[in-house]
């Protein structure tokens, strides 16, 4: 019975660890290969980028952007970021004119080349919800608590096995003394 429980625990803990590693790679590790993840917060680019998706943006030279490309850019002094499609390029004044796929009209102001963050290369649906949840309370507290509990449970079987072994040795010594 104990071996079956150990096997189940090993499988479950391995799956949990695999999920944690995958999430870490998708949320943070992609930065090592030059991608920046962003959460899609509005439906302005539906159906290309759904609300709650995570988009991965690669830095690009503004001269490599073409009409029809989606771009991610800084919108204002508050450093809000948006992703919209380029509908016109004014190379002389270094401006992109953009429009959200789901919007009826073009954006009100052009995007200067300096405000270009990059071009989205791929998206993962729903991952943005997870990212947003674990980076803001109460999800952050729940995730941290879960990680601590997971670490404790990872070491608990070894601690219990050592305690059981120590109890067994103490019992054997007690029996040896009683036999003398």
C-alpha positions, 0 to 999 in steps of 0.5 A: 500500500505504501509503495502504491502511494509513493508511486502516485505521489511521485507521478503527481509531483512530477506532473506538478513540477512539469507544469510549474517549469512550463509556466516559468518558461512561458512567462519568464524564460522566453525573455532569454530568446528575445521575446517579451510576453504581453497579456491581451486585455481588450478585444480590439484585435479579435479574432487574431488575438483573443482577450486573455491570450498571451502574445509573444513579441519580438523586437523589430527594426521599424524599417522591417515593418510592412503594411498589414503587420500587427505591431506592439507599441507604447501608446502614451506617457503612462507606458500603456502598450497596445497591439494593432495592425499597421494600415499605413506607414509614413517613413518620412515622418517616422510614423505608423498608422494603426487600427485594431482588427475589430475596430471600425476606425483607425487609431486617433494618433500615429505611432512614432517609430521610437514607440515600436516594441516589436511584432507579435510572433505567436500567441497562447490563448488563455495564458494571459488570464493565468499570468494576470492571476498569479501576478496580482493579489489574491492569486499571487498569495495563493500561488506562493502558498501553493508553492510552499506547500508543494515544497513541504510535501516534496520533502515530507516523505523523506523526513517521515521515512527517516523518522520511521527508520530512527523509531525502528532503530530505537525500538531494536535497541530497546529490545536488545537491552531488554533481552540482556 
